[in-house]
Amino acid sequence: MCALLNSTGVRAEAHALLMFISAYQGNVPALKGVTFDVANAKSIARRIGVREANITVYRDQQLTLAGIRKAFDDFYERLEPN
């Protein structure tokens, strides 16, 4: 993640798109540590300058193929040039 200066001198804002799956279909036990992964990833994003409002988290059932495509589409729409 990198914030850059554009030609007008306005600093571009950093954004983070975080995706986590802890619950899988079938006989796969839920991954209990993913909760900690979410918290750690958000903490890292904030430390590198991403405002809380610019951190988007998707989890488990949101991450179907259609959900992942929507996540990237929504993320792309939030970004500004530079």
MOUR-V578840 format. One line per field, one symbol per residue. psi: psi as a letter, one per 30 degrees, with the letter a starting at -180 (. if undefined). A space follows every 50 residues. Layout:
# MOUR-V578840
psi=???
This chain:
# MOUR-V578840
psi=kkklkaffgkkkkklkjkkkkfjllahkkkjffeeeeeeeeeeeeefggk kefgkkkklcffhleeeeeeeeeeeeffklk.
